[in-house]
Amino acid sequence: MAIDASFLSTPSREDAGNEILTPVSPAPNRLRKGLKLLAYAAIFLAALILFTVLKLPDALVANSVLNSLNTNTPYRWQAEKISARFFLLPHLDTEKLTLEGKGMSTMPPVVFDTLKLYPSLLSFIPWAGSVNPKLSFDGTAYGANVKGSARTGTNLSLDLNASNVNLAKVTPLSQAGIDLQGLLNKVSADFDIENNDLSKAEGTVEISGKNFVLDPAALQIPMALPVMDLGNVEIRGKADKGKFKIEHFQIGGAGKDLEIRITGEITLQKNALFSPANLRVVLKPSKKVLEAVPSIQGLLGTLATPQADGYYAMRFTGTLGNLGLPRPDK
C-alpha cells in the first residue's frame, strides 16, 4: 500500500506553533539616531560661528589685516575707508587705498579708487616664524578695471590684469612731468621675485594701447617739437633669472608723427634704477615733424645712423637711472 508523500511533509499543529521567528536588526534605528545627532551638532556649530562673526568688529579685523600687510610687505598700505565683509567670501572693502614702496624703493605711489582684497587667512599665520600674506583683488584705479592676485613677504609674486587704463587720469605720469594721453586696452603682468630681489625675477609683461598723444613740451626738451599723434602701442617682454628681454616694443606706425621701435636687454638689480641696460632704438619722425623742426634732422644725423628705409638707429648703454646720451648704431 503506497503512502501519500504530501501527508509526510505536512507539519503538525504543535510544530507550527513552535516556529522560530528571525529578530529584526536595530541597525537602521541606530543609524537614524546618529544622523540626527550629527545634524544637531552641525546646526550648533554653524550658529556658533555665525554668532561669533556677527559679534566681531569689522574695523578690528580690517585694521589687523592692513597692519599685517604693512609689517610683512615692502609696501605701505593706507586707506581712507576700510571695512570687513564676512558673508559668502570674506574680504576687505577699501576706498582710496594708497600703495607705495618703503625705504629706497623707486615705486611711485599707486592709488586705487576702490579695491576689494580677498586674503588667504591661513597665510597670515606665522607657521615658520614669518608671515607670507597671500591675497587676490579686484577694483578700479585711474578709471581702469584691475584684478589679479599677489603673494608678499619673502618671495613676491604678482599676477595683474588691467583694462581701459586712461593715461590722462594716471596722476603718477603727470607728477613725473609726462603729458601723455591714450588708452591702454590691456596691461598684463605675471612675475615671481625670489627674496624680494629683482635680479632673480621671472615673468612676463604685455601692454597694448591706442590713441596715444604726447606733448614733448612737458619733457623740457630744448627743441620746439609739436604735439605728436603716436597712435598704437605694443609692448612685450620676458624676465628670465633677472634678465629682462624686450621681445617687442613699438610706438606709432605708418602715417603717425613718430614711430619708435626698441629692442634689447635689461639686467635687473635690487634697485631698479641701477639696472644696466643695453637698448637699440630705431625711430622715424614724420614729414610733418621734420618740417616743423628742420634742425631735428641734423641732430638725428649726429646721434643716430640713417637707415635706407628712412629710420634712424641709435643705442643706449647705461643704467635705467642714467642711460646717458645715445650713440649711432648700425
Protein Blocks (a to p, Z undefined) as FASTA:
>chain_A
ZZdfklmmpccfklmmmpccddddfklmmmmmmmmmmmmmmmmmmmmmmmmmmmpcfklm
mmmmmmmmmmmpcbdcddfbdcddfehjacdddehiacddehjbfbdcdddfbacddddf
klmpcfkopacddddddddeehiacdddddehjbgcdddddehiafklmmklmmnopace
dddfbacdddddehhiaklggcddddddehiacdfklnopabdcddddebjaddddddee
hiacdfbdceddehiabdcddeddddddfblmlpccdddddddddfklmmmmmmlmmmmm
mmpccdfkopacddddddfklnojadddZZ
